[in-house]
Amino acid sequence: MNDNELLIEKVKTQKILDEKAEHDLAKYVSDTHARIEALAARLELKLTYGRPTNKAVAA
């Protein structure tokens, strides 16, 4: 596998966040969303999310 420093740091960070969420995917996603919202507020960014289409949901 071709690892680089950025990939290694990403994996290490994901492991730390997973442990903080006690390996609970819903908590991991919730915590990540909260971090993104806090960062966006601090940087004065307005994030918008798309909505899945019915076709995408059915797949």
C-alpha positions in Angstrom: 0.0 0.0 0.0 1.3 3.4 -0.9 0.9 5.5 2.3 1.7 9.1 2.6 1.8 11.4 5.6 -1.7 12.8 5.0 -3.3 9.4 4.7 -1.5 8.2 7.9 -2.7 11.2 9.9 -6.3 10.7 8.5 -6.4 7.1 9.7 -4.9 8.0 13.1 -7.5 10.8 13.5 -10.4 8.5 12.5 -9.2 5.9 15.0 -9.1 8.5 17.8 -12.6 9.8 16.9 -13.9 6.2 16.7 -12.6 5.4 20.2 -14.2 8.6 21.6 -17.5 7.5 20.1 -17.0 4.1 21.7 -17.3 2.4 18.3 -20.8 3.7 17.8 -21.3 4.8 14.2 -24.3 7.0 15.0 -22.3 8.8 17.7 -19.3 9.1 15.4 -21.4 10.8 12.7 -23.1 13.0 15.3 -19.8 14.1 16.8 -18.3 14.7 13.4 -21.3 16.8 12.3 -21.0 18.9 15.5 -17.3 19.5 14.9 -18.0 20.5 11.3 -20.8 22.9 12.4 -18.5 24.5 15.1 -15.6 24.9 12.5 -18.0 26.4 10.0 -19.3 28.9 12.6 -15.7 29.8 13.6 -14.7 30.4 10.0 -18.0 32.1 9.2 -18.9 29.6 6.5 -22.4 28.6 5.5 -22.6 25.0 4.7 -25.5 23.6 2.7 -26.2 20.0 2.0 -28.0 18.4 -0.9 -31.0 16.2 -0.5 -30.9 12.7 -1.9 -33.4 12.0 -4.8 -36.0 9.3 -4.5 -34.0 7.3 -7.1 -30.9 7.5 -4.9 -32.8 6.5 -1.8 -34.3 3.5 -3.6 -30.9 2.2 -4.8 
